[in-house]
């Protein structure tokens, strides 16, 4: 019985921690210009990793980093 209770709490804790991350990504995606979730994630992590983003339009990169991200934070 204790294991079942722990499994439920573990699921709830995971949900509680993942929900804000999912809402954060969706919030950045929403707007006048459609930007896909993979593009949002790549742009957000590219600053630290130095990844090549030549396949993502520059306007989308600037829109994420200079407009949508500051509004959400």
Residue pairs with C-beta under 8 A, 6 or more apart in sequence:
24 72
25 37
25 40
25 41
26 37
27 68
27 72
28 35
28 40
28 44
28 64
28 68
28 69
28 72
29 35
29 36
29 37
29 40
31 63
31 68
33 59
33 60
33 63
35 60
35 63
35 64
39 56
39 60
39 64
40 64
42 51
42 53
42 56
43 53
43 56
43 60
43 61
43 64
43 65
44 64
44 69
45 51
46 53
47 65
53 61
